Amino acid sequence: MQACYRLKKNASFQYVYRNGTEIRGPLMTMIFVSARGIKLGVSVSKKVGKSVKRSLVKRRINNAFSCFIPQIKGEYNYVLVAREGIAEKDFWEIKSATEALLKRAGHLSEEKV
């Protein structure tokens, strides 16, 4: 995913946590707030695994989310918080979980790109 789509600063994460709307799924929780562009931050705790597994999960979530950026309607900042069982899942399961969360939020347009 390109750097222009990433949340980087702790203050940005804290703003989304405090003011955002939360949707929970079996693999991850999505928190979003209205913004001036589409940005994503990924949070993976040590409960998921050691640093290698956490980095792998972050890369998979970033790549799964980037597939849906052209289809997202509106401009939001997102934080995806990984849950414990996500390390055993493959990319396709993470991608479908991301799609399900975006659909539940009503942010995904129906047209395929």
N, C-alpha and C positions, 0 to 999 in steps of 0.2 A: 504494500500500500504506500502511496506517495506521502511524503512528509507533510504536505499541505492539508491532509485529512487527519492528522494526529493531534490529540490533546497531549500537551507535554508538561504544563506547569501544574504544580500542586494546587494552586488557587483555582484553576479551571476545574479540576476534579472536585474540589470542595464545593464549588458553586453548583455543580451538577448534583452532587449528593444532597445538598441542602434544599435546592429548589426544584429538583426534577421529579418526574413521575416514574414509578417503578413497576416493572412487569417481570414476574418470575417464571422461569421455565425449569425443566428438569436438569439441564446442563449448565445454565447460566442465568443471571439476572441482568436485565437491561434497564438502565436509568437514563432518561432523556429530558432535555430542556430546550425550549425554542432558542434559536441563535441566528447569527448572520451567515452561517455556512454549515457545511456538514463536517463534523469532526468526531473522531472516535478515540476513546481512551480504554485501555484494557487493564483490569486489575486481577491478578492471580495470587492467591495467598499461599503460604507455605504448607497449608493442609493438602494442596494438590500434589506436591512432590518437591523434589530437590530442584536446584536451579535449572538443570538441563530440561527437565519435564516442564517446568513453568515457562521457559523460553519457547519450547515447542508448542505449548498450548497458546501462548500469545501470538506466535507466527500464524498458527492455524486460524485463530479468531480474526486476526487482521486480514488474512487472505480471504476468508469466507465473507467478511463484511464488505470488502472491496468489490466483490462480485455484484453486490446489490446497490452500489452507490449511484449508477445511472438510473435506477428505477425508483429511488427514494424521492417522494414528493414532499416539499417543504425543506426547511433548513433547521437542523437540530444538532446539538452536541450530545453524544452518546457516551456512556460508560458501560462496558460489559464486564460483569464480575463473574469469574469462573467459579463453578461449584466443584466439590470434591471428585465426583466420578468422571470428570471430563478428560482426564489424562489417558484413560483407556479407550476413548472414542477416536475414530479416524476422522479425516477431514470432511468427508461427505456427511457424517452425522452432525458435526459441528455446523456445517453450512445449512443443513435443513433446520437445525434448532435456531440458528440466526434468522433464517427466513420466517420461521413460525413466530418469533418474537416481533419482527418488523410488521408482519401481517396483523398480529393481535393489536399492535399500537396503531394500525391504520396508516402507516407511513409508506407502504409499498404500493406502487401503481401496478395495475394488472397487465400492462403491456410488457412483452419480452423484448429485450435489447440484444 
